[in-house]
Amino acid sequence: MKIGDVTTMEIVNQVAIVQTDAPPVNALAAPVRAGLVTALQSAIADPSVHAIVLSCAGRTFHAGADITELSTGPVSPTLGELLALLEQCPKPVVAALHGTTLGGGLELALTAHYRIAAEDARVGLPEVQLGLIPGAGGTQRLPRVCGVGPALDIITSGRHVNAGEALTLGIVDRLVPAASLAAAAREWAHELIATGAPCRRVSERAIEGTRDAQHAVISAFTAAQGKAFSRLHAPAAAIRAVQAAVDQPFAAGLASERAEFVKLLQDPQSRALRHLFFAERALSKSRFISKEAAPLPIHRVGVVGAGTMGGGIAMNFLNAGIPVHLVEVSAEALERGLSVIRRNYASSAAKGKLTAEAVTTRLGLLASSTDLASLSDCDLVIEAIYENMDAKLELFGRLDGLVKPSAILASNTSYLDIERMGQATRRPQQVLGLHFFSPANVNRLLEVVRTASASSETLATGLAVAKRIRKLGVLVGNAHGFVGNRMLAQRQREADKLILEGALPWDVDRVLETFGLPMGPFRMRDLAGMDIGWNRTASASSTVREILCEQGRLGQKTKSGYYDYDESRRATPSTVAERIVLDFAAEHGYVRRPISDEEILERCLYPMVNEGARILAEGIAERASDIDMVWTTGYGWPVWTGGPMHWADQVGLAHIVERLRHYESLYGADFVPSEHLQRIAAAGGSLG
């Protein structure tokens, strides 16, 4: 029997099989909720029905709520209304879980009287990742099922729990092979009927342990997570909601949870995180890729350059099960690169992140050579050599004559012109940028750089490759520094000026780290290596950085840079670096003055926003949200602000323009507000 557009109900031997089919993830949107309510009411009223099975077609059980309703408001029947009907159902209800059962989907499953899951299923309450907490009983039912400690961990982390752990914790009652889930759920329903099993309601359970023991668990968890949660509102609200589950009857705890949820719904952090949720989903849409364009098949990848970046890039493909051929100019350089890859995998195995078998499998996919001709059968070749245009042009010309005509050529350059590289070949339509971020095998961001010549198929392939190797692919235009590094240059310029005018490196770092960045610009330089891009023969003591490099202070790897480092890499502000800064400032005529934290923050961040506006005006980024994804994913910009462009909208564009003009009057053209930013600010609009 069909119920609405997405729900069916079939009665088989006293069991009502209710199934939802609402692709892609059976989200609990209004039509789904309405169908489930109607089906439950019908099954309850039918005297021939003695038990109910809830299931979903497609690749997953209900994988969450309809996120759009968070902005537009709930539509009746609400999830709470559905769950109230489900829990009080007088006939046993079995939820049959497969795929990912997340958020509202898990809240629904916990409200059912019994839960059976496929062996490869996963469950979770990821609302915290949207700056929210479960709002339909998740914080009240989960502690009653698995205890306070595991519930706090699952809710505040938003992590996915595999089926085995879910069984151990009591979140699900039975596991079966995925292929037999439907039959096993029906058989269990018949078993429940035959044994007269009760409607086992989670809300009526007591939480394991004494009240004092439960309080101790909450206190210990809060203390242990204090620093990690210090800037985030949702985890603290989740802890309070679980506390309510401990201290209050179920109905009162449910009301406390709802009050926390409604408060968070209006919180700027949640709005920022929801902005990023939708921003990530928008990345797959681009006016530069025709709807008919299909990604080209990539069966084998070549990487030229076995240095830090090249090795990391190779590992991404090996981890995805894609064969890689790594090429270097000399056997010595090649062996150094291979040794780093082996050490990285050995380290992962030692930490339990990979099995020995998995390491062997990955390394078995890796071939290497000092001969470019060995790349002839690769479908994609990525160059990861040093940042020199002449060298890259020569390499692209040689590769063009060696690889098969269908192959795509890509550059990992951080700044240089991809179009010029394409023009060095007879296949400019098959050339693009794949800008990985350090460490390449860890950082999730991948700027997919389009040129005027690149075909839709080439760009579609770039985005498909990013997804296949589990990167966040952001399509960006071909400009110096693309999006991320172009904006970063604005911040670094001001940071370098500020330490000459009166601040010290650790002052600048402290302000930006207090804002929420994981690392300030000078600590970041020390980590990356002060000598990146530095040429000893051309060095002329023209900047503080050059002087530090000339003195061998190259950052963490030499235990000295702007900071001094001990054996554990703990940083201490360096008196040597401070003296270099002060002497350089005096030599170049700077009259140092006290600089406020407010000025440091504004001068470092407002020019970034200004440059982001230029990037939008030039079409280098299609959407402001694309810029936000670049910065929150690749550079550690605090996600709770939504990224630099979303943050700027919240600060107020008119205010930012006014402050830029103020600094322009003091320091000149570096602060001239872009026309695009001025126009939007004057109209009272937003960058997003």
C-alpha positions in Angstrom: 0.0 0.0 0.0 1.4 3.4 -1.0 1.2 6.1 1.6 2.0 9.5 0.1 4.9 10.0 -2.3 7.7 8.3 -0.4 6.2 5.7 2.0 4.8 2.3 1.5 3.3 -0.2 3.9 2.9 -4.0 3.4 1.3 -6.3 5.9 2.9 -9.8 6.0 1.8 -12.3 8.6 0.7 -9.8 11.2 3.8 -7.6 10.6 3.4 -4.1 9.0 6.5 -3.4 6.9 6.8 0.4 6.6 9.4 1.5 4.1 10.6 5.0 3.2 12.1 5.7 -0.2 13.2 9.4 -0.4 16.7 9.5 -2.1 19.4 10.3 -1.6 19.5 9.8 2.1 15.9 9.4 3.3 16.2 12.6 5.3 13.3 13.2 7.7 11.7 16.0 5.7 8.1 16.9 6.0 6.8 14.3 3.4 8.8 11.6 5.0 7.5 12.4 8.5 3.9 12.7 7.2 4.2 9.3 5.5 5.5 7.7 8.7 2.8 9.2 10.8 0.1 8.0 8.5 1.6 4.5 8.2 1.9 4.2 12.0 -1.6 5.4 12.6 -2.9 2.9 10.0 -0.8 0.0 11.5 -2.0 0.9 15.1 -5.6 0.9 14.0 -5.4 -2.3 12.0 -6.3 -5.3 14.3 -4.5 -7.7 11.9 -1.1 -5.9 12.7 0.7 -7.1 15.8 4.2 -5.6 15.2 5.8 -3.0 12.9 9.1 -2.9 11.1 10.5 0.5 10.0 13.0 0.4 7.1 14.3 2.4 4.3 15.0 1.7 0.6 18.3 2.9 -1.0 21.7 3.2 0.5 20.8 4.3 4.0 18.3 4.4 6.8 17.2 7.9 7.7 20.5 9.9 7.7 19.3 13.0 9.4 16.7 15.8 9.3 15.9 18.3 6.6 18.5 21.0 7.3 16.6 23.6 5.3 13.8 23.5 7.9 16.3 24.9 10.5 16.0 28.2 8.7 12.4 28.1 7.4 10.8 26.6 10.5 9.3 23.2 11.2 6.4 21.8 9.3 3.8 19.6 10.9 4.0 16.8 11.7 7.3 17.7 13.5 9.9 15.1 14.3 8.9 15.4 18.0 5.2 14.7 17.1 6.3 11.6 15.0 8.5 10.3 17.8 5.8 10.8 20.4 3.4 8.7 18.3 6.1 6.1 17.7 7.1 5.7 21.3 3.6 5.2 22.6 2.7 2.8 19.8 1.0 -0.2 21.6 2.6 -2.7 19.2 6.3 -3.6 19.1 8.3 -1.5 16.6 11.6 -2.8 15.1 13.9 -0.3 13.4 16.0 -1.9 10.7 19.2 0.2 10.2 21.6 0.1 7.3 24.0 2.7 5.8 24.3 5.7 8.0 21.7 6.4 10.7 22.4 9.9 11.8 20.9 12.8 13.7 17.1 12.6 13.6 17.4 9.2 12.1 19.1 7.8 15.2 16.6 9.7 17.4 13.9 7.8 15.5 15.7 4.5 15.9 16.2 5.1 19.6 12.5 5.8 20.0 11.6 2.5 18.3 11.2 -0.4 20.8 13.9 -2.6 19.2 16.8 -2.0 16.8 18.5 -4.4 14.3 21.4 -3.2 12.1 23.4 -4.4 9.2 27.0 -5.3 10.1 28.4 -2.4 8.0 26.0 0.2 9.4 27.1 3.3 11.2 25.1 5.5 13.6 25.7 9.0 15.1 24.4 12.3 16.4 26.4 14.8 14.3 24.3 17.9 15.2 27.2 19.5 17.0 28.9 19.9 13.6 26.1 22.4 12.8 26.5 24.2 16.1 23.4 22.4 17.5 22.5 19.5 19.7 20.0 16.7 19.1 16.6 18.3 19.5 14.2 15.3 19.5 15.4 13.3 22.5 18.8 12.2 21.5 20.5 13.7 24.6 17.9 12.0 26.8 17.6 8.6 25.2 21.2 7.9 24.3 22.5 8.0 28.0 19.7 5.7 28.9 20.9 3.2 26.3 24.7 3.3 26.6 25.5 5.3 29.7 26.5 8.9 30.4 30.2 8.6 29.3 29.7 7.1 25.9 26.7 9.3 25.3 28.8 12.5 26.0 31.6 11.3 23.7 29.2 10.5 20.8 27.1 13.6 21.1 29.9 16.2 21.6 32.2 14.7 19.0 29.5 14.0 16.4 31.4 11.0 15.3 30.1 8.0 13.5 29.9 4.8 15.6 30.4 1.5 13.7 27.9 -1.3 14.0 30.2 -3.4 16.3 30.7 -0.6 18.8 27.0 0.3 18.6 26.1 -3.3 19.5 28.6 -3.3 22.4 27.2 -0.1 23.7 23.6 -1.3 23.4 22.6 1.3 20.8 21.5 -1.6 18.6 20.3 -5.0 19.8 21.3 -7.3 16.9 23.6 -7.3 13.9 23.1 -9.2 10.7 24.7 -9.3 7.3 23.4 -6.4 5.2 21.9 -8.8 2.6 19.7 -10.4 5.1 18.6 -7.3 7.1 15.0 -7.1 5.7 14.3 -10.8 6.3 15.9 -10.8 9.8 13.9 -7.7 10.8 10.7 -9.5 9.8 11.7 -12.7 11.5 12.5 -10.8 14.7 9.1 -9.0 14.6 7.4 -12.5 14.3 9.5 -13.6 17.2 8.4 -10.6 19.3 4.7 -11.4 18.5 5.2 -15.1 19.4 6.8 -14.4 22.7 4.5 -11.6 23.7 7.4 -9.2 24.0 6.6 -5.8 25.5 7.0 -2.4 23.8 10.4 -1.6 25.3 10.5 2.2 25.7 13.9 3.8 26.2 12.3 6.8 28.0 11.3 4.4 30.8 14.8 3.1 31.4 17.0 4.3 34.2 20.5 5.5 33.4 23.2 3.1 34.5 25.0 4.0 37.8 24.2 6.1 40.8 23.5 9.8 40.6 26.8 10.6 42.2 28.7 8.3 39.8 26.9 9.9 36.8 27.8 13.4 38.1 31.4 12.4 38.5 31.5 11.1 34.9 30.1 14.5 33.6 32.5 16.5 35.7 35.5 14.5 34.6 34.5 14.7 30.9 33.9 18.4 31.2 37.3 19.0 32.7 39.1 16.8 30.2 37.4 18.5 27.2 37.5 22.0 28.6 40.2 23.4 26.2 38.8 21.7 23.2 35.3 23.1 23.8 36.3 26.5 25.1 35.3 28.4 22.0 32.3 26.2 21.0 28.8 26.6 22.3 27.1 23.4 21.2 29.3 20.9 23.1 28.7 22.8 26.4 24.9 22.8 25.6 25.1 19.1 25.0 26.7 18.5 28.3 24.0 20.5 30.0 21.3 18.5 28.2 22.9 15.2 29.3 23.0 16.6 32.8 19.3 17.2 32.5 18.8 13.5 31.5 20.6 12.6 34.8 18.8 15.0 37.1 15.3 15.3 35.7 12.4 12.9 34.7 12.3 12.1 31.0 9.6 14.7 30.1 11.4 17.5 31.9 14.8 16.5 30.4 13.2 16.6 27.0 12.0 20.1 27.6 15.5 21.1 28.8 17.0 19.7 25.7 14.5 21.5 23.5 15.3 24.8 25.2 19.0 24.3 24.6 18.3 23.4 20.9 16.1 26.5 20.3 18.7 28.8 21.9 21.5 27.3 19.7 19.4 27.7 16.6 19.6 31.5 16.9 23.3 31.4 17.9 25.7 33.0 15.4 28.0 30.0 15.7 25.3 27.7 14.4 24.4 30.0 11.6 28.1 30.0 10.6 28.4 26.3 10.7 25.2 25.8 8.7 26.5 28.3 6.2 29.6 26.0 5.8 27.4 22.9 5.5 25.6 24.4 2.5 28.8 25.9 1.2 30.4 22.5 0.9 27.4 21.2 -1.0 27.6 24.1 -3.5 31.1 23.2 -4.5 30.0 20.6 -7.0 28.1 23.2 -9.0 30.0 25.5 -11.4 29.1 27.6 -14.4 32.5 26.6 -15.9 31.5 22.9 -16.1 28.8 22.0 -18.5 26.1 19.6 -17.2 27.0 17.2 -20.0 30.7 17.0 -19.0 31.7 13.6 -17.6 34.9 13.1 -15.6 37.6 11.1 -17.5 38.6 7.8 -16.1 41.8 7.9 -13.9 43.4 4.5 -13.5 47.0 5.4 -12.9 48.6 8.6 -11.7 52.1 9.9 -12.2 53.8 12.3 -9.8 57.0 14.2 -10.8 59.0 15.2 -7.8 59.5 13.1 -4.7 60.0 15.9 -2.2 57.7 16.7 0.7 54.8 17.7 -1.5 55.3 15.1 -4.2 55.5 12.3 -1.6 52.4 13.5 0.2 50.5 13.8 -3.1 51.4 10.3 -4.0 50.2 9.0 -0.7 46.7 10.4 -1.3 46.3 8.3 -4.4 47.9 5.2 -2.8 45.4 5.5 0.1 42.6 5.6 -2.4 43.8 2.4 -4.1 45.1 4.2 -7.2 48.5 3.1 -8.6 51.1 5.8 -8.6 54.4 6.1 -10.6 56.8 8.5 -8.8 59.6 10.1 -10.8 62.7 12.1 -9.6 65.8 13.4 -11.3 68.2 11.3 -9.4 68.3 7.9 -7.7 69.4 9.6 -4.4 66.5 12.1 -4.4 64.1 9.3 -5.4 65.2 7.1 -2.5 64.9 10.0 0.0 61.3 10.5 -1.1 60.5 6.8 -1.0 62.0 6.6 2.5 59.7 9.4 3.8 56.7 7.6 2.3 57.7 4.3 4.0 58.3 6.1 7.3 55.0 7.8 7.2 53.2 4.5 6.6 55.2 2.8 9.3 54.3 5.6 11.7 50.6 5.1 10.9 50.9 1.4 11.5 52.7 1.9 14.8 49.9 4.2 16.0 47.3 1.6 15.0 45.8 3.7 12.2 46.8 1.2 9.5 47.3 -2.6 9.6 50.6 -4.0 8.3 48.6 -5.6 5.5 47.2 -2.2 4.5 50.7 -0.7 4.4 51.9 -3.5 2.2 48.9 -3.0 -0.1 49.5 0.7 -0.5 53.3 0.4 -1.1 52.5 -2.4 -3.6 50.7 0.2 -5.7 53.8 2.5 -5.8 56.3 2.3 -8.7 59.2 4.7 -9.1 61.8 5.7 -11.7 64.2 8.5 -12.7 62.9 8.3 -16.3 60.0 10.6 -17.3 59.2 8.2 -20.1 57.9 5.7 -17.5 54.9 7.9 -17.1 53.7 7.1 -20.6 50.7 5.0 -19.5 49.4 7.4 -16.8 46.0 9.0 -17.1 47.0 12.0 -14.9 50.4 13.4 -14.3 51.0 15.9 -11.5 54.2 18.0 -11.3 55.4 18.8 -7.8 58.9 20.3 -8.5 60.3 23.5 -7.1 58.5 26.9 -7.8 60.3 28.0 -10.9 58.3 28.9 -14.0 61.1 28.1 -16.5 61.6 24.7 -15.0 57.9 23.9 -15.0 57.5 25.1 -18.7 60.3 22.8 -19.7 58.8 19.9 -17.8 55.4 20.4 -19.3 56.8 20.5 -22.8 58.7 17.2 -22.2 55.7 15.5 -20.6 53.5 16.5 -23.5 55.6 14.5 -25.9 55.8 11.5 -23.6 52.4 10.8 -22.1 49.5 9.4 -24.0 47.3 11.9 -25.9 44.3 11.4 -23.5 46.3 12.2 -20.3 45.7 15.2 -18.2 48.7 17.3 -17.0 48.4 19.1 -13.7 50.6 21.5 -11.6 50.8 21.6 -7.9 52.2 25.2 -8.0 51.1 27.5 -5.2 51.3 30.8 -7.2 52.3 30.4 -10.8 50.3 30.8 -14.0 48.8 27.5 -15.0 47.7 28.9 -18.4 51.3 29.5 -19.4 52.1 25.9 -18.5 49.2 24.7 -20.7 50.5 26.8 -23.6 53.8 25.0 -23.4 51.9 21.8 -24.6 49.8 20.8 -27.5 47.0 20.0 -25.0 46.1 23.2 -23.1 42.6 22.0 -22.8 43.9 19.1 -20.7 46.0 21.1 -18.3 44.8 22.4 -14.9 46.1 23.1 -11.4 45.8 20.7 -8.5 47.1 22.8 -5.6 47.6 20.5 -2.6 48.2 22.1 0.8 50.9 21.0 3.2 51.0 18.4 4.6 49.6 17.1 1.3 48.6 13.7 2.7 46.7 15.2 5.6 45.3 18.7 4.7 41.9 18.2 3.2 41.9 21.2 0.8 42.6 20.9 -2.9 42.3 24.0 -5.1 41.4 22.8 -8.5 42.6 25.6 -10.8 40.8 26.3 -14.0 42.3 28.1 -17.0 40.6 29.7 -19.9 41.7 26.8 -22.1 40.8 23.9 -19.8 37.8 21.8 -21.0 34.7 21.1 -18.9 35.8 17.4 -18.9 39.2 18.3 -17.5 37.7 20.4 -14.7 35.1 17.8 -13.9 37.9 15.3 -13.7 39.8 17.5 -11.3 36.8 17.7 -8.9 36.1 14.0 -9.3 39.8 13.2 -8.4 39.5 15.4 -5.3 36.4 13.5 -4.2 38.0 10.1 -4.9 41.0 10.9 -2.7 38.8 12.4 0.0 39.8 16.0 -0.5 37.6 19.0 -0.5 37.9 20.2 -4.2 37.3 24.0 -4.6 37.3 25.2 -8.2 39.2 28.5 -8.4 40.5 30.8 -11.2 44.0 31.1 -12.5 45.5 34.1 -10.7 48.7 34.7 -8.7 48.2 32.7 -5.5 44.8 31.6 -6.7 42.4 32.2 -3.7 44.1 31.0 -0.4 47.6 32.2 -0.9 46.5 35.4 -2.5 44.6 36.4 0.6 47.3 35.0 2.9 49.8 37.4 1.3 47.7 40.3 2.6 47.9 39.1 6.2 51.6 38.3 6.0 52.4 41.7 4.6 50.8 43.5 7.5 52.2 41.1 10.1 55.7 41.8 8.8 55.0 45.6 9.0 53.5 45.4 12.5 56.6 43.9 14.0 58.7 46.8 12.7 56.3 49.4 13.8 56.0 48.3 17.5 54.6 44.8 17.9 56.7 41.7 18.3 56.1 38.4 16.5 54.5 36.7 19.5 52.1 39.7 20.0 50.8 39.2 16.4 50.6 35.4 16.9 48.8 35.8 20.2 46.1 38.1 18.8 45.3 35.9 15.8 45.4 32.7 17.9 43.0 34.3 20.4 40.8 35.1 17.4 40.7 31.3 16.7 43.4 30.5 14.2 45.4 27.5 15.2 48.7 29.3 14.6 49.8 32.8 14.1 51.8 33.9 11.0 55.3 33.7 12.7 54.7 30.5 14.4 53.4 29.1 11.1 56.6 30.3 9.3 58.7 28.5 11.9 56.7 25.3 11.4 56.8 25.4 7.6 60.5 26.3 7.5 61.7 29.9 7.2 63.8 29.0 4.1 60.9 28.1 1.9 61.4 30.3 -1.2 64.6 31.7 0.3 67.7 31.8 -1.9 71.0 32.0 0.0 72.9 33.4 -2.9 70.4 36.2 -3.5 69.8 37.0 0.1 70.7 40.6 1.1 69.5 41.1 4.7 66.6 43.0 3.2 64.0 41.7 5.6 63.9 40.3 9.1 63.1 36.9 7.6 66.2 37.0 5.4 68.4 37.9 8.3 67.0 35.0 10.4 67.7 32.6 7.5 71.2 34.0 7.0 71.9 33.2 10.7 70.6 29.7 10.3 67.4 30.3 12.2 65.2 28.3 9.9 62.4 27.5 12.3 61.5 24.3 14.2 63.8 22.1 12.1 66.8 24.1 13.5 65.2 24.7 16.9 65.3 28.4 16.3 63.4 31.0 14.2 61.2 33.7 15.5 61.0 31.4 18.5 63.4 29.1 20.3 62.3 25.4 20.5 63.2 22.7 23.0 63.4 19.0 22.4 59.6 18.7 22.6 59.2 21.6 20.1 57.8 23.8 22.7 58.2 27.5 21.6 59.7 30.3 23.6 59.9 33.9 22.3 63.5 34.4 21.2 65.6 37.2 22.6 67.8 36.8 19.5 64.9 37.3 17.1 63.6 40.2 19.1 67.0 41.9 18.9 67.1 41.3 15.1 63.6 42.9 14.8 64.5 45.9 16.9 67.8 46.5 15.1 66.3 46.2 11.7 63.5 48.6 12.6 66.0 51.2 13.9 68.3 50.8 10.9 65.3 51.5 8.6 64.0 54.5 10.4 61.0 53.0 12.2 59.8 54.9 15.3 58.3 52.1 17.3 55.1 52.6 19.2 52.6 50.6 21.3 50.2 48.8 19.0 46.8 47.6 20.3 45.4 44.1 19.8 42.5 45.7 17.9 44.8 47.2 15.4 46.7 44.0 14.9 43.5 42.1 14.3 42.1 44.7 11.9 45.2 45.2 9.9 45.8 41.5 9.5 42.2 40.4 8.7 40.4 43.3 7.0 42.8 43.4 4.1 42.1 39.7 3.6 38.4 40.4 3.3 39.2 43.2 0.9 41.2 40.9 -1.3 38.5 38.3 -1.1 36.1 40.9 -2.5 38.5 41.5 -5.4 38.7 37.8 -6.0 34.9 37.7 -6.2 34.7 40.7 -8.5 37.3 39.1 -10.8 35.5 35.8 -10.9 38.5 33.9 -9.4 36.0 32.5 -6.9 32.5 31.9 -8.0 30.9 32.3 -4.6 31.9 34.0 -1.3 31.2 30.6 0.3 33.9 29.0 -1.8 36.4 31.4 -0.2 35.1 30.4 3.2 35.6 26.7 2.4 39.2 27.4 1.3 40.1 29.1 4.5 38.2 27.0 7.0 39.4 23.7 5.3 43.0 24.6 4.3 44.2 27.3 6.7 42.5 26.7 10.0 40.2 29.7 9.9 37.8 29.1 12.9 34.8 27.3 11.6 32.5 28.8 14.2 32.9 32.2 12.4 31.8 30.6 9.0 35.0 31.7 7.2 36.4 35.1 6.4 33.6 36.3 4.1 30.8 35.1 6.3 32.6 36.6 9.3 32.9 39.9 7.4 29.2 40.0 6.8 28.6 39.6 10.5 31.1 42.3 11.5 29.5 44.6 9.0 30.9 45.6 5.6 30.3 49.3 6.2 32.4 49.1 9.3 35.2 47.2 7.5 35.2 49.8 4.7 35.4 52.6 7.2 38.4 51.0 9.0 40.2 50.3 5.7 39.8 54.0 4.8 41.2 54.9 8.3 44.3 52.8 7.7 44.6 54.0 4.1 44.9 57.6 5.5 47.8 56.4 7.7 49.5 53.8 5.6 48.5 54.3 2.0 47.4 52.2 -0.9 47.6 48.7 0.7 44.3 49.6 2.4 42.3 51.1 -0.4 38.8 49.4 -0.2 38.0 47.5 -3.4 35.2 48.9 -5.5 33.2 45.6 -5.1 33.4 45.9 -1.3 32.5 49.5 -1.3 29.5 49.0 -3.6 28.1 46.1 -1.5 28.7 48.0 1.7 26.9 51.1 0.4 23.9 49.0 -0.6 23.7 47.3 2.8 24.3 44.0 1.1 26.5 41.0 1.9 29.4 39.2 0.3 27.7 35.8 0.6 
